[in-house]
């Protein structure tokens, strides 16, 4: 199954995988904390992940992260 995520979602996921907090990810992406929460909620749903750790692990398994 092909997973379709946006470049912004991929960037956020890469930052999370590197250990950045959601506040740091929001700052890097230039969006508000509310917007990053919504982006991550959608990303986790797309990936079928219950949270950040599960999403990062799934991304590694699917080869989405370097």
N, C-alpha and C positions, 0 to 999 in steps of 0.2 A: 504494500500500500504506500503510495506516494503522499508525503506530508507537505502541504502547501502553507508556508508561513511567509510573512512579508519580510523585506529586508530589515525593517525596524524591529520586528519581533526577533529575528535572528541576531541582530546586534544586541538587543536586550538580553537574550539568552546567553550569548557569549560573555557579556559582562557579568551576569549572575554566575556563570560557570567559573569565572576568574575570582569569585568571592566578593564582588561588589554588593553593597546593600541596595535595596530598592530605591532609597533616596539618592544614592550615588548614580544609579542607572538613570533615574529621572533627570538628574543634573546633566549627565553626559548627553542624553538625548534631547535636552532642552525642553522638557515637558514637566507638568506639575505632578505632584505625588498622586493626586487623584487619577490623572491620565495614565500614569505607569501602572497603577493598581488595575485599572480597566484593561490595559493592554496585556498585562500578565495573566489576568483572569481568562481572557479570551485565548491567549496562547496555551495556557494549561489545559483548557477545555479542548482545544484543537488537538493537543498531544495526548489527551486522555490521562493527564497527570493530576494527582491530587494536590500537588504543591511544587515549590521550587526545586527541591532535591530530586523528586521523581522526574520532573521535566528535564533537568540537566542530565540525569542518568539516561533517560530515554533518548535525548538528543545525541549523546555519545554513542549509544547502541545503534542509532540510525545513521551515524556518520555525519551529523549536521554540524559538529564542532571539530575544530582541528585538534 
